[in-house]
Amino acid sequence: MEISFKNNGIQRLTQLLLALTYYATGSHLIAARDFFGCWNVLTLKYNLLGETKQKYFGIEKDISLSMSKRHDPSVSIIPSLKAFICIQQLFCYLATFTLSLPGLQLRSGSSSEGADPRMPVSDGLSRNQLSGTGTNQYDPEYARMEAWLDEHPDFVQDYFLRKATRQVVDSWLVSHATPASSSVELSSPTHGIPGGSSRGGSGATTPVRKISAHEFERGGLLKPMISTVDGQQTFLTSTTEDPTGNLITASPTPNRRHRRSRHELRQLDEKELIFELVKDICNELEVRSLCHKILQNVSMLLHADRGSLFLVQGERSGGCAQQDNGGTIATRSRCLVSKLFDVCSRSTLMEMEKKDEIRIPWGTGIVGYVAESGDPVNIPDAYQDDRFNDEIDTITGYRTKTLLCMPIKDTNGDVIGVAQVINKMGDQPFTKQDEEVFSSYLQFCGIGLRNAHLYEKSQLEIKRNQVLLDLARMIFEEQSTIEHVVFRILTHTQSLIQCQRVQILLVHQGSKISFSRVFDFEASDLNGEDGESRTSPFESRFPINIGITGYVATTGETVNIAQADEDSRFDPNVDDGTGFKHKTILCMAIKNSSGDIIGVIQLINKFSDLPFTKNDENFVEAFAIFCGMGIHNTHMYERAMVAIAKQNVTLEVLSYHATASLEDAQKLRSLRVPSSVHFRLHDFGFDDICMDDDETLTACIRMFLDLDLVERFHMDYEVLCRWLCSVKKNYRNVTYHNWRHAFNVAQMMFSILTATQWWNIFGEIECLALLIGCLCHDLDHRGTNNSFQIKASSPLAQLYSTSTMEHHHFDQCIMILNSPGNQLLGNISSEEYSRVIRVLEEAILSTDLAVYFRKRGAFFNVVREGPCWAVEDHRELLRAMLMTVCDLAAITKPWEIEKRVAELVSSEFFEQGDIEREKLNITPIDIMNREKEDQLPLMQVGFIDSICLPIYEGFAMLSDKLEPLVVGVRQNRDKWMEIAADNSLVTTTPAAVADADAKDSNDNLSKPSTPDSKNGNLHTKQTSKF
């Protein structure tokens, strides 16, 4: 028996309580006055007086207040909350009257189709009952009246329009104001590891997504996994379900058209009826809903009591296919599956979906015969036919009499399903006309089912891709170790395919026929004591089917075995003494992006003793691609980490050998440091020819002391001594670019900064960076230039595409500064350290003449307009040009020094030219070609005119203290011209070129010369701003 409230007042009050609950929380679903309209009906109908009426007036006052000011943000929600509390109390009070109120009826069965239990005119109450004098017993007269009203909706509508009062209309509106609730799917499907628990955390313990590849074989739009308890986003979208249980995704099917009532359909003739029923199914894309509509429509068309629909599943060549080696590959047997069974005209989709599906083997029974033959079957007496199976009748207690069964075919004529109707009304057999009508309608049903299958297949493919992308993300999000990656692969593979064991065997890269490591995973592993915290798999627990895994590793072919003991490659000894029996096996190769086999994945014993299907193969094959990439990337990462570790060890060893010993530093510390006057460090014509190495080191210490850098930056004196010794040690014994060259460049920087007082302008940080840069600007110079490194494709050229040697010099400088015992900048702040390193890098890179040519135009503009030392760009530009001035300073020194240095430079250049000719098989440029050694004087003149003289003249314009440098350059140029003339090498063309270069350089300055200009040299009276 089913209890049903037939009293509209109680139903309305329940709905109003829900509506006011929404209202109290800020959701305006109904007007509060509608409640009082219904309340008046209740008070008049049941004469509820006394305390109840007093509660009512208090409620009305509170709700009226809140309704009038609900949009005023300054008004509190308390009145509406108070109203809600009062309504709750009132509802509890009224609940005590429920059993005594008229209208509580007991009836069996379901209400007639099409009836609306909320209609006031069909509440089943007599006049006596309305007056409170009725009884609670079932009244067959009113039941028949209600059924008659259900069958005559036109009369009901007419009566309602003529007789319904305003209160009845308001009550009806209130009852339809409450929206239908929908449930949102927030949990993952529970079909996963048997007995498994959810896994929290992140990283290597990412929860296993509880979804099975088997779900994709069932058909229908399965619920996607959307668990994000690990804090990670998922590719899968959230879903909801409508009241019928149908999946609603981000792209729902089009809105369904309104279905006509049975009464309306019965008024149509046969053609119109078929046309209307075709329209009813043409836009339906959900398979179950479509099948339900088809069966209901067929039952109506043929006046059948009920019907069933079976769809074809499985492959056309179902069963087990034989392999050449005697093994078998499991394929899914073709069968018929009941999407909906025993559907009658009054059945709902929700009721039908609760029934278990029925599988009928291909060719078995009447349904199987129809599917196999494609012919219809019309049986007047089912029990007289040998093909009829009465098991269902025995289980359900329902007796099948007449039966009509027909195939549903697609546009190609292939059977895609079988529809069956049983027991025509009036105990009559199905006629030939019924067969024709049935066949005509099923043609349209075949098209609809085909479209629904295609839509379902596309949706399943989308979900399949989402699953694979989600699995791929979980693999790629952490690839620190091979153990972590393999553990993720094993756990998610087992969850996806659902089998007893999963193994991953990594192929030995040397032999290709053996396995270097074997990882295994069992379904019960996550249930163990350390299952939640485990981040790495077990290794070599289980025996290996070397016959199968070795075959896959060498051939790359997929092996799918339905019966392991029947396959010749299976070794039954692996089951001996283990208590475990291999039944079904799926084994596939894992390949990297190059297609090389790097491993094998083996799945053993699918759940419920089912064979691995083609669907499983597709999933594992697609997933194995990501697994191969993950394993390959992890191998590369591990190799990179090993390489980095080796590099660190190598750098540590090199640092040890590259840095000076503590004894060398202590020896230098013990030496006396003479004054700068003693060393003549302020002299532009400084010559180091008479100094030994220790004196050059003490002279460097004097520069640091005189510029107050040791005190300002809190340098440890012993660290300074060791650092200088290490810098000297890291210069190779090449002809020119050696320690002596670096020392002379630093001396020129020191003399310029002190002579011009620019140290006060640049500041201590920039002076420190410039001095360190001069001493380190040619560290580890190999006696060859940048062009040679590129021609020889040296490792340095592969590291740095531009300013190759200069970048290397800077890296060597940083390496020494960071070496233990050589941390010269260890006592300064991080901000000062960053500033020093930035200026130091700019300074060393500026010694590349390519940088000079790129910046000299801007430099000449600054010189012409006058520098502003507050502008960082001007300061950076002048620091860069100053490094070039110091690097080429030998050209400014007395002739004896200039000639000696020029011979050293040309000798180093010729050595590089010899290497290019012998090893690279190329002809060197003239300046490095030993065969053109006699042209050196003229080439030197060209070098002075095009590079040296313009920049020294520019700096002389900035400070007249630097005029001696210009004088030295010009004197040396004259000497080189004399030598060139003596050698009779001066020709019109080279001289003209040199003069043109010089003129071009002077034109770049574009400054008017003063009357006291001598020998045509520019000498301006521009005042320096220092």
Residue, then its C-alpha position, 0 to 999 in steps of 0.5 A: m500500500e502506498i500512502s498519498f496525501k490527497n489534501n492540497g492544503i497540506q501539500r501546499l504548506t509543505q511546498l511553502l515551507l521549502a520556498l520560505t526556506y529559500y527566501a530566508t537565505g536570500s533566494h526569492l522564489i515566491a511572494a510571501r503573500d501567496f503563503f497567506g492566500c493558501w493559509n486562509v484556505l486552510t483556516l477556513k477548511y479546517n477551522l484552525l483557531g486559537e494558538t495557531k491563528q495567533k502564530y499566523f498573525g505574528i508571522e504575517k507581520d514579520i514577513s510583511l516587514s522583511m518583504s517590504k525592505r528585503h532590497d534595502p541593504s541596511v535592513s537586517i535579515i533577522p525578520s525573515l529568519k524569524a518568520f522562517i523559525c515561526i513557519q517551522q514551529l507552525f509546521c510542527y504544530l500542524a503535523t499533529f493534525t495530519l492523521s485526523l485531517p480528511g484527505l489522507q487516503l490509502r490506495s494501491g498502484s500508481s496514479s493514472e498516466g497524465a493526471d496531475p496530483r496538484m490539480p485542485v479539482s481532482d483532489g478526491l474530496s467529497r462535499n462531506q469531506l470538505s466540511g470535515t464529516g468524511t472518513n479516511q476510507y478508500d472511496p471507489e466512486y471518487a477513484r473512478m471520477e478521478a480516472w475519468l477526469d484523467e481521460h478527459p483533460d478538455f473537460v477539466q480545463d473547461y471546468f477549471l476556467r469556469k469554476a476555479t476561484r482566485q484562491v485556487v489559482d493562487s494555490w496552483l501557482v504557489s505549488h508550481a513555483t518550487p523548482a525541481s531539484s537536481s543533484v550534482e555529481l561530485s564523487s568519482p565512480t566507485h568502480g576501482i580497486p577492490g577494497g581500495s581506499s582513496r589516497g590523499g596528498s600530492g606529488a608521488t601519492t596522487p590519488v588513484r582515479k577510480i575509473s575502469a576501462h571496462e566502463f567504456e564497454r558498457g555503452g551509455l555516457l558514463k560519469p567521468m571521474i572528477s575527483t580533485v582531492d589532490g589539489q590538482q586540476t583535472f581535464l574532466t568536466s563536472t557533470t550533473e544528472d537530470p531527474t531521470g538519471n541521464l548524464i548532463t555534460a557541458s554540451p547537453t543534447p538539444n531541448r526535447r520537444h513536448r510529447r503528446s499525451r496518449h489521449e491525443l495520440r489515440q485521436l490520430d490515424e495510423k499515418e499521423l500516429i507513425f509520423e508523430l512517433v517518428k518525430d518523438i524519437c528523431n532528436e533523441l541522442e541518449v540511447r536508453s531514453l531513445c530505447h524507452k521511447i521506442l518501446q513505449n511507442v511500439s506498444m502503443l502502435l501495436h496495442a501490446d502489453r509490453g516490449s523489450l529492446f536488445l542491442v548488438q554488442g561485441e565484434r562480428s568475429g567474436g570469440c578467440a582468434q588463433q595466432d600463428n604460434g598456436g596462441t589465442i587473442a581474446t576478442r569480445s563475443r558478439c551478443l545481444v544486451s537488453k538496454l530496457f526489458d519489459v517496458c509497458s506504456r506506463s513504465t518510467l525510464m528511472e524504473m526500467e534502468k533499475k533492472d539488471e541487463i540481460r545478455i543473450p548469446w548470438g543465435t540463441g533463443i528467439v531474439g538471437y535467431v532474429a539477430e542472426s537471420g535478420d528475419p522477423v518472428n511472429i509467434p501466436d503461442a510462445y510456449q509452442d515454439d521450441r526457441f522460446n525460453d520460459e526462464i524469464d516468465t518463471i522468475t517474474g511470474y508473468r506469462t508470455k502468450t503472443l510474441l512479435c520479434m523484429p530486427i532493427k537495421d541500420t542504413n547498411g542493412d546490418v542488424i544493430g538491435v532486436a525489438q520484441v513486443i509480447n501479449k497483444m491486448g485482447d489475447q489476440p495474435f499479432t497480425k500481418q498488418d502489425e508486422e508491416v507497421f512494426s517494420s515501418y516504424l523500426q526503419f526510423c528507429g534504426i536511423g535514430l539508434r545509429n545516430a545515438h550510437l554515433y553520438e555516444k561513441s563520440q562522447l565516449e571517445i572524448k571521455r576516453n581522451q580526457v581519461l588518458l590526458d588526466l593519466a598523462r598529467m599525473i605521470f608528467e607532473e613528477q619525473s624525479t626518479i624512475e621509481h616514482v614514475v613507474f609507481r604512478i604508472l602501475t597504480h593507475t594502470q591497475s585502476l584503469i584496467q582492473c586486474q590482479r597484477v601489473q608488471i613493468l620490465l625495463v629493457h637492458q639497453g646493452s643487450k636488448i634481450s634482457f631486463s635491467r629492472v622489474f617492477d610489480f604491483e598487486a591490487s592489494d598493495l594499496n590496502g597494506e600497512d604502507g599503502e597510503s604512504r608508499t611512493s615506490p613499487f616493489e621489485s622482482r617479487f613475482p616470477i617473470n613470464i620470460g617467454i611472453t615478455g621476451y617475445v614482446a620485448t624483441t618483436g614489439e607485438t601485442v600479446n593478448i591471451a585468454q587462456a594462459d595455460e593453452d599458449s605455447r609461450f607461457d611457462p607453467n612453472v611460474d605458478d608452481g608453489t606460489g598459490f597464484k594462477h595465471k589465467t588471462i594476460l595482456c602484454m605490450a611494448i613500451k616505446n620512447s619517442s624514437g620508437d625504440i622499445i625501452g620496456v614491457i608492461q604486462l597485465i595479469n588476470k582481469f577482474s571477474d575472470l574476464p578476458f582482456t578486450k580490444n578496448d583494454e588493448n586500445f587503452v593500454e596502447a595509448f597509455a603506454i605512449f605516455c608511459g614511454m615518454g615519462i620513463h624516457n624523460t625520467h631516464m634523461y633527467e637521471r642522466a642529466m643529474v648524474a652529469i651535473a653531479k660529475q660536473n660539480v665534482t670536476l669543477e671542484v677538482l678544477s677549482y682546487h687545481a686552478t686556485a693558488s695554495l694557501e702557502d702561496a698566499q701566505k708568502l705574498r702576504s709576508l712581502r713588503v708592499p712598496s708605494s705606487v711611486h716606487f712602482r711608477l704606477h701613476d706613469f702612463g709610460f709604465d714598463d714592467i720589463c724589470m719586474d718579477d712576478d712577485e713585484t707585479l702581485t705586490a703592485c696589484i695590492r698597492m692599487f687596491l690599497d691606494l683606491d681604498l678598496v680593501e678597507r671599504f669592502h672589508m677585504d681579508y688581506e690574506v684572501l686578497c693575496r690568494w685571489l691575486c695568486s689564483v688569477k695569475k695562475n689561471y693565465r696560460n703561458v701564451t705569447y701575449h695575452n698572459w698575466r703581464h698583459a692583464f697587469n699592464v691593463a690594470q696599471m693603465m686603469f689605475s693611472i687613468l682613475t687617479a690622474t683624472q680623479w674619475w675614481n671619485i666620479f665612478g665611486e668605489i663599487e664601479c672602481l672595484a669592478l673595473l680593477i677586477g675586470c682589468l686583471c681578469h679580462d683575459l683569464d684562460h686565454r688560449g692565444t686565439n681569438n673569437s673567430f678562430q673558436i667559431k671556425a674550429s667549432s670549439p666547445l666554447a663556441q657552442l656555449y657562447s655564440t657571441s663574444t665567445m672568449e670574453h664570456h669565458h673570461f667572465d665565467q673564469c673570473i666568477m669561478i675564482l671569486n666563488s672558490p673557497g679561500n678566494q672569495l674577495l667579495g665575501n664581506i659585502s652586502s648582497e645589493e653591493y655584490s649584485r652591482v659589482i658583478r653586473v659592472l664586472e660583466e659589462a667591463i669584461l665583455s666590452t674588451d671585445l672589439a666588436v662591442y667597441f665598434r657597436k658602441r663607439g658612435a654613441f660614445f662620440n655623441v656623448v663626447r661631443e655633447g658632454p657626458c652627464w654622469a648622473v645618467e647611468d647609460h652615459r656611465e656604462l658607455l664611458r666604462a666600456m670605452l675606458m676598458t678598450v682604452c686600457d686594453l690597447a694602452a700599449i699603443t700609447k707607450p714609448w716606442e721601445i715598449e710599443k715595438r716590443v708589444a707589437e712583436l708579441v702580438s703579431s707573433e701570437f697572431f701568426e701562431q693562430g694563422d699557422i694553426e688555421r692553415e695546418k688544421l683548418n686548411i684555410t688561408p688566414i687573414d693578412i694580419m695573421n698570415r706569416e707570409k705577409e709579415d713585412q706588411l706589419p708596419l702598414m697594418q699597424v698604421g691602419f689599426i691606429d688610424s681606424i681604432c686607436l687614435p679616435i678613442y684616445e682623442g675622444f677621452a682627451m676631450l673629456s680630460d686634458k690629463l689624458e692628452p699624453l695618451v694621444v701624443g704617444v699614439r701619434q708618435n708611434r704612428d709616425k714611427w710605423m710610417e717611417i718603417a713602412a717607408d723604409n721598407s718601400l711598402v707605402t703605396t698611394t692606395p693604402a695611405a689613402v685608405a689610412d688617411a680616409d679612416a683617420k679623417d672619418s674618425n675625426d669627422n665623427l668627433s665634429k669638433p672645431s679645433t682651437p687656434d693652437s692646434k698643432n700638426g693638424n691634431l684636434h685639441t678642444k677647450q671643452t671643460s671636463k665636468f669631473 
